Amino acid sequence: MTMVPVSSSNLGAVGYDAASQILRVAFITTGLYEYSGVPASMHAGLMSASSHGSDFDAHIKNGPYPCRKIEIGRA
């Protein structure tokens, strides 16, 4: 999944896979998280928002999307 850098004080980059409806968010301070069941329209709204962090907080963070922290590069 390609991660796209975003201009935000909280979010560093966002990735999305439409086929699986998986949204990945790299937070600047807390790491990489994966949200499942996120519709493509929600991802599009996040990426076109004037404030990525505010849009994420309002529509995804407390939404119905199961979340898990991803540990990359750990054996």
Number of C-alpha atoms within 10 A of each C-alpha: 10 10 14 13 13 16 12 15 12 16 20 20 19 23 18 22 16 14 8 11 15 21 25 23 23 22 17 13 10 10 14 19 16 18 20 16 14 20 17 16 10 14 22 11 14 21 17 10 13 12 14 22 19 15 17 21 12 12 15 19 15 10 12 12 17 13 16 12 14 13 10 8 5 4 4
